[in-house]
Amino acid sequence: MLIFEKPINIALIFDQEVSVGGGYQQGLNAALLAKKLDPKLVNISFFHTKNFLKKDLKNNGINSQFINLSLLKKIYLYIKTTDKFRLIYKIISIIIDCNFFESYLLKRNIDLVYFISPSRFALDLKKLNFIFTIWDLCHRDYVEFEEVKLKGEFENRELRINYAVKHAIAIIVDSEYGKENLSQKYNADRNRISVVPFEPLIDIKNKKNIALSKRNDIKNCKKLSEYIFYPAQLWPHKNHIYIIKALSILKEQHNIKINAVFSGGDKRHKDKLISFAQKFNLLDNIFFTGFISNKELIALYKYSLALVMPTYFGPTNIPPLEAFNIGVPVIYPDLIGLRDQVGDAALLVDLNDPSSLSNYLLELRKNNNLRQYLIKKGFAMAERNKNCDRLNTLNKILVPFINKYSNLKTY
């Protein structure tokens, strides 16, 4: 039996906006999981770096403190944690090298920092140990996309990941594929990589409002008939264009019109999608909802023909997990890593061939047995995901660290 003198103090850091969508939701899931840790083991304090988060976090049962640094300190930290300014930082650090973020936490007697996202603030830690979260390595897997090139995104991700691989006591990833990918690409110690699978939106995970959801809860799409649903930010890698191509095939070759609902924030890509839809005379069949409420999200899932997610990025995405829980067929890419997430519970499409999607949509419309089969398989996949012992994984990270840390504190 393990006996500790007193619990260690952990700072759990929220470093993402609500509008990030899935990343923010995973942060909430990670925080609520951490709240279940034995209080004899750890004392957790929650902090957020983005303003206006306190109310939303409190609504989800998390009392969080805002790390309110001065503008000068924020500028210094930005220079310190941004790749293109690293030379400037090195010059400045000859004169002064302050760890403002770390100092803030040390004043609050923090022993360990848990970053529930791939936060730039990890680069400010020199004394404190930390756990780092990596969602994906798609900037290395798919270098073709502009979103991993613009504003130094590629270099900034490399800076954070390389630092974490060398300094974190543990790195949390989404899947076994993610673990292998990180180990290979960054020569990371596999013993320091732990798998904590993603979870659905909290309301969906808890089956909140699913049964009560009604079609008139769909506010943004009036007079919406048969449709497919794709909740995702409007990035090029999300591949909304593939859906428009498939709908064009249905219209031109089969005289069938199916609508598509795209929810999520515009990442300077919406105008291109509108132009592409106009080219195929499909603009009346494409609905852009922007950021939506949880209630509307659930309704859009529930009454859709299918979740269609032809993204290139993975290996784990949240929408299939949500669709599985609600009871909606999933159509997903036949790509390495991504196919592992859904197993035989989804229809897998060839992203080089939009007709593979149009053919599946035709089949789903006429074959109720296929639809029910996918729903049944999806529920089984959701149950498997639910039963994953995430809390035990956190304990396996923390107990050895606490033992070592307790020994160090005695000297």
N, C-alpha and C positions, 0 to 999 in steps of 0.2 A: 504493500500500500504506500502510495506517495504522499508525503506530508510536506507542506510548504509553510514557512513562517508566516507569510502574508501574501496576498495576491499582488501580482505586478500590475502596474498601471499602463494600459494600452490606449493610445490615441488612434481612433478610427477616422480616416480623412475622406470626406466627400469633396471631390474636386471636379464636379461636372454639373452642368445646368440641367434643369428638368427637360428642356427642349432637346437635349441629346437623345432622348427617347430610351432605346434599349439599354444604353450604357448607364443611364441614371437608374433605371429599374433594376438592373443587376446590382448596382450599389445598394439600393434599398434591400434587396434580398440578402446580400452579404452582411449588411448591418443587422438585420433582424436575426440572421443565423448567429452572428457573434453575440447577440444579446442572450442567447441560450447557453453560452459557456458558463461553467461553474463559477459563481462569484468567489469561491474559496481559491480559485485559480487565477482569475483576472478581474480587474476593475476597469471597465471600459468607459472612456469619455469620447463623445462624438464631436467632431469639428467639421465645419464647412468653410471653404475658401471662396465660394461664390455668394454674392449678396442675394437676398430675397428667397433663400432656401428654407429658412427657419420654420415658416408656417407649414410648408408642404411636408417637411420632415416630422414636425410635431403631429400632423394629421395621420402620419404613419407610425406613431408611437415612439418617435426618436427625438429626444431633447438634445439639441446640438448648439455648440458655441461657434460664433462667427470669428474667424481669425482675421481681425481687422488691422492690417499693417498700413503704415503711412505710405503715401504715394511714392516717396523717395525709396523706401524699402522695396516696394513692388517693382519699381523700375530696375533696381539693382538685381532683384531676383530674376526678373525677365531676362536681363543681360546674361546672368549667370547660367540660366537654364535653356538658352536658345543657341543652337549650334553656330549660326552665322555671327554671333557676338562673342564667341568663346575667346577669341584673341583679345578683344577689348577687355573681357573679364579677367584674363590672365595678367594683363597689364595693370588693371585696377587692383587686382589681388596682391600685387607686390607691395602696394601702399596700404591697402586695407582689405581684409577678407573676412567679412562677417556672415554668419549663418543666421539670418534673421528668423526664418521659419523655425529652424531647430531651436534657437534661443527661446522663442515663444513657448515651445513645448517643454523644454527643460525647466523653465520657470514654474511649470505646472506639474513637475515631478513625474513626467512621462518616462517609462522604461523601454517601451517598444511602440513603433508606429506601424499601423496597418493601412496601406494604401489600397483602397477597393477599386481603384482605376489606375491606369498607367500614368500616374501623375508626375509632372515635371518637378514637384517639390521634393521628390526623393533625392535629387541632385544637391540639395542643401544640407543633407544629413552627413555629418562627419563623426559624431559621437554616438548618436542613437542608432540602435539596430532597427531594421524595418522588414516588413513583408510587402512584397510588390505583386500587383496583379497585371497580367498581360492577356488582353482579350484575343488578339490575333497577330499574325505576322504578315498580313496581306500586303503591306508596303514592300515586302521582299518577294512575296509569291506572285504579285501582279503589278510589276513596276510600270506597266503600260498606262495606267489610269492617271489622269491629271490630278486627282485629289490626293495622291501620294507624292506628288511632285511640287504642287503649289505651296508657296509661303514656307518653304523649307521643311515641309511635313516629314519627308523621308529622313532627312538628316536629324531632325528633332527626335523622331522615334528611335533612330539608331543610338543617339546620345543617351536616351533614357534606358533603353533595354540593355545596352552594353554596361552601363553603370550598375543597373540592378543585378545583372548576371554575376558581376564581380563582388557586389557588396551586400545584397539582400540575404537574410538568413533563410528565406523561403520565397519562391515565386509560385503564384497560383495561376493555373491555366484552366481552360474550359474542357479539355478532352485529352485522351491518350494521344491522339494525332497531334494536338497542340504541344504536348509534352515532347514528343519525338521531334517535331519540327524545331522547337526551341533548342533542344539538345544538339541537333545537327547543325543548325545555322549559326549558333553562337557558342558552340562548344561548352554549353552549360552543364553543370553537374546535375545529373538526373536525380540524385538523392535529395537535391534541394528544390525539386519541382513537384508540386502537388496538384492533383486534378480535383477541382470543385466544379461540377457541371452547372451550366446556366439553368435558370428557372424561369417560368412564365411570369408575366405581370402579376402582382400580388393579388389583385381582385380575381383574376382568372385562376390562379393557383388555389385560392381559397373558395372557388366556385361561387363567388359573390355576384349576384344579379344575373347569372347565366340563365337560369330557369325562368326568371322574371322578365328577361329581355324581350322587347317587342320590336316589330319592324318599324313602328313609328318613332322609335328611339333614334333612328337614322335621320339626323337633322340636315346634314349637308348635301344630301343627294335626293332631291325631290323627284317623285314619279320614277323611282328607280325600279327597273324590271330586272330580269336575270343578269347577274353580274359575278365577276370574279374579284377577289380582294387581294390587295398587296399593300400592307402597312410598312413603309420604309421611307427614309429620307431620300430626296430626289438627287442622288449622286449617279454619275455615269456607271459606276460598277454595279449598281443595283439592277441595271439592265431592263428598265421599263420598256425600252424600244422593242425588245424581243416579244413582249406581250402584244404591243400594237401590231407587229408583223403577223403574229398568229391570228389576231382578231381580223386582220385584213384577209387572210386566207379563208377564214370561216365565211366572211361576207362575200368575197368574190367567187369562191369555188363551191360554196354550199348554200349561199343565200341565207345565212344565219347571222343574226346580230346578237352578240353578247357584250354587255357593258364591262368596263373595268373601273374599279375604284382605287385610286392611289392616295393613301394618307401619308402624311409626313411633311417635314419642312423642306422648302425649296433651297437647294444648294447651287443656285445659279444655273439650273439645268431645266427648269420647267418650260421656259420659252422654246427650247429645242424640242422638247417632247410635244408641245402644242403644234409646232410647225410640222413635226413628223406625222402627227395624227391627222392634220389637215391634208397632208399629201395623200393619205389613203382615204380621205373623206370619212374619218372616224371621230372627229372632234366631239360630235354629239353623244358618242358612246364612251368617252373618257371623262371621269370625274376626279378632280383634284380637291381634296378636302382640307389640306393643311393639317396642322396639329389638332387632334381631336380629344374629347374626354374619354375616360375609361368606359363609361356607359355606352357611348356611341361605338367605340372600338369593338366591344363585345357584340353589339347588335350587328355590326358590319360583318364580323366573322360568322355569326350564327346563321344569317340568312343568305350567305354567299353560296355559289355553286362550288367554289373551292378556294383555298388559299393558293395563290400562284406566286412563287418566289424564285425568279430566275437569276438570282445574284451570283456573282463570281466569288464574292468574299465569304469566308467561313473560317474554321471548319464548323462552328456552331452558330446558329442564328436563333433568335427567340421566337419569331412568328410560328414556325412549325410546332414548337412546344405549346404555344397558346391554342393553335388550331386543334391539336391532339386533345387537349383538355376540354375544348368546347364541343367537339364532335363534328369537325369539318375536314373533308378530304384535303390532302396536301399534294401539291405538284412542285417538285424541287429539282435542282440540277443534278445531273449524273456526273459529279466531279469528285475527285479524291478528297477524302475528309468529310465533305458535305453528305455524301451518300451514307457514311457511317452513322451520322446523326439520326437518320430516319429509318434505316434498315429497310424492311419490307412494308413499312407503314405509309409509304408515299409512292406516287408515280414519278419516275425519274425521266427528265427530258434532256435532249441533246441541245446544248446552247448554240450549236452551229446550224441547227435545223428547226426553225419555228413551226414547221408542220408537225413536229413531234408533239408540240403543245396543242395545236389545233386538233389533232387526232385524239388526244386524251380528253379534251373538252367535249368533243363529239361523243366519245364513249361514255363519259360521265353523265351526259344529258339523257342518254337512252338506256343505260344499264344501271338500274338501281341496286342490283346485287353487288356490282363493283363499288358503288358508293358506300354501301353498308359494310362491305369487307374492309375498306380503307378506314372507315370510322371506328370499327371494332379494333383493328390493328393500332390505330392512333390512341385509343383509350388505353390499350395495353402498354404502349410506349410511354404514355403519360404516367402510368402507375409505376413503371420501372424507373423513370426519372425522379418521381416523388420519393421512392424508397431508397435512393442513393444516400449513403450515410455521410453527408457533408460535415456534420458536427464532429464526427469521429476524425475526419481528415484534419480539421482545425486543431483538435486536441493532439494529434500526432505531430503537428508542427510545434505547438506551444509547450508541451510537457518537457521534451528534451531541452528546449531553449531555457525554460524556467529553471531546470536543474542546473544547467551551466551558469546561468545568470546569478542564481542564488549563491553558488560557490564563489563567483567573482566578487560578489558584494560582501563576502565575509572577510576579504583581505583589505 
